[in-house]
Amino acid sequence: MGLVEPGLKSMIGQQRDFHRGFAGLEHEHSGWVDDVRGKIPPDLNGTFFRNGPGTMKAGEQQYGHWFDGPGMISAVTFVEGRAHFRNRYVRTPQYLKDKAAGKICSRGFGTQIEGGLPANFLRPMANTANTSVSWHGEKLCAFYEGGQPYRLDPSTLETMGKELYEGGLTSARTMSAHGKINPKTGHQINFGINITGLGLTGLKLTLDVYDINLQGRIARTCRIPLSEFPFLHDFGLTENYALFLFSSISFSLAGPLLGTKTLKDTMGYRMGQPVQGIIVDLRTMRVAQTFELPPGIVVHFGNSCEVGDEIVTDLIQSNDVQNFSGLGDVFSIDRLTGGPIYRYRCNVKTGEVRHEFYCHAPHGEFPAWNRRTTGCRSKFLYYVAALDNGTPYTFNALVKLDTASGTYVTRDHGRDRYTSETLFAPGSRASSEDDGYLLSFVYDAATHLTEIVILDARNPEDEIAAVKLSHHVPFGFHGHFTDQVFLSP
């Protein structure tokens, strides 16, 4: 961990450097945005929540990994053709301590506290609440991979404390940042990787699967023993099954638990280690099938569905560990491109797996779809890509992929303009799967400002409108769109 942010200092005067999009936003804004290019569709009503690290610094000290910056929620509320913007940091203990002290006081995925072993020994890793945000069960929650969610006021974004689902979750059990809502039942399915004790062969590890009902309570759960600590960030959800793929990445927990190393320090790619697959039947909360795939790295899933005895899922899979490990120094990384898009067909009864490769589609990341079709057959997948438009350093475009035909169209956001996850927002009178809007935070490196760009999902090549903020919003991770309108009094 460096004490000074050299990358940020070197950005000064570089008006077209995408690295400036990682710079922090210290001020918390709230107000209507009247500077709009085009016209906001009148049937676009709801709130677009987004989460991500709000800063990479505490005082003059730089966090050791992008994953360790404190979570900051942005909320863009669309109502009657207007847009309101609000951002607010999640008041976690990490954020409050680091802010008050003006230095890093907590360990992280890739961050150690200054002072060596005495300062880090047996110190737990902080829950930064910086990875995703979800509205479900009348609760708005910010999620992080290695802890419990934090509940927020959906109108003010004020932090209300940890959300333990009326005792269904404890401080010893984690919940991932990738819960998915089954539109047929309204239940949210989520998971966590947990340490449950110490056995003769070492730590006891489990995959815990949670079924959260419409009232926002954990109705059912199951605990699946694991042989080692896996890399697992996302999963596939169908009407009746949850599909988990453990990538060919290994960790050693001794150093991170003792405080001598970070998880990032012990992470390694095993070229000969197959991807391990587990299918959980959500009706019985039992393992229905296990299988193996060739070695690879799976970070994000697209939509999944059931076709006969098969689970059909789209996902992004890569063998390029450099692209993933480069996230540890976002101020120096030269390029982020994502990976290729695959479709897997996993037979629940036999364990046989077939795969197809969308060979002509651009590589990318952050797959999204019309969430009303989650777990069901769907045709369109939306994701971000780095196209060669003269500034192809990171994600600068949107791809709409027709998964039935393999054809695609792209929306180039333009030179020096970069984006992250795009979300689908259905129109109020939607009549087809792609009848709606695509919402993206687009950062302009030339002006150091961010716009919320609105595209027609049926024809995303043309822009409908852009809400032009008077400041930038740092690059982030995951978000959520709800048709509920949240505005503070």
Stockholm file with secondary structure:
# STOCKHOLM 1.0

chainA/1-489         MGLVEPGLKSMIGQQRDFHRGFAGLEHEHSGWVDDVRGKIPPDLNGTFFRNGPGTMKAGEQQYGHWFDGPGMISAVTFVEGRAHFRNRYVRTPQYLKDKAAGKICSRGFGTQIEGGLPANFLRPMANTANTSVSWHGEKLCAFYEGGQPYRLDPSTLETMGKELYEGGLTSARTMSAHGKINPKTGHQINFGINITGLGLTGLKLTLDVYDINLQGRIARTCRIPLSEFPFLHDFGLTENYALFLFSSISFSLAGPLLGTKTLKDTMGYRMGQPVQGIIVDLRTMRVAQTFELPPGIVVHFGNSCEVGDEIVTDLIQSNDVQNFSGLGDVFSIDRLTGGPIYRYRCNVKTGEVRHEFYCHAPHGEFPAWNRRTTGCRSKFLYYVAALDNGTPYTFNALVKLDTASGTYVTRDHGRDRYTSETLFAPGSRASSEDDGYLLSFVYDAATHLTEIVILDARNPEDEIAAVKLSHHVPFGFHGHFTDQVFLSP
#=GR chainA/1-489 SS CCSSCHHHHHHTTCTTCGGGGGSCCCSCCEEEECCEEECCCTTCCEEEEEEEESCSEETTEECSSGGGSCEEEEEEEEETTEEEEEEEECCCHHHHHHHHHTSCCSBCSSCCCTTHHHHHTTCCBCCCCCSEEEEETTEEEEECTTBCCEEECTTTCCEEEECCTTTTSCTTCCBCSCCEECTTTCCEEEEEEEEEEEETTEEEEEEEEEEECTTSCEEEEEEEEESSCCCCCCCEECSSEEEEEECSEECCCHHHHHTSSCHHHHCEECTTCCEEEEEEETTTTEEEEEEEECSCEEEEEEEEEEETTEEEEEEEEECCHHHHHGGGGTTTCCCCCCBCEEEEEEETTTCCEEEEECTTSCCBEEEECCGGGTTSCCCEEEEEECCCSSCCSSCCEEEEEETTTCCEEEEECCTTEEECCCEEEECTTCCSTTCEEEEEEEEETTTTEEEEEEEETTSTTSEEEEEECSSCCCCCCCEEEESSCCCCC
#=GC SS_cons         CCSSCHHHHHHTTCTTCGGGGGSCCCSCCEEEECCEEECCCTTCCEEEEEEEESCSEETTEECSSGGGSCEEEEEEEEETTEEEEEEEECCCHHHHHHHHHTSCCSBCSSCCCTTHHHHHTTCCBCCCCCSEEEEETTEEEEECTTBCCEEECTTTCCEEEECCTTTTSCTTCCBCSCCEECTTTCCEEEEEEEEEEEETTEEEEEEEEEEECTTSCEEEEEEEEESSCCCCCCCEECSSEEEEEECSEECCCHHHHHTSSCHHHHCEECTTCCEEEEEEETTTTEEEEEEEECSCEEEEEEEEEEETTEEEEEEEEECCHHHHHGGGGTTTCCCCCCBCEEEEEEETTTCCEEEEECTTSCCBEEEECCGGGTTSCCCEEEEEECCCSSCCSSCCEEEEEETTTCCEEEEECCTTEEECCCEEEECTTCCSTTCEEEEEEEEETTTTEEEEEEEETTSTTSEEEEEECSSCCCCCCCEEEESSCCCCC
//
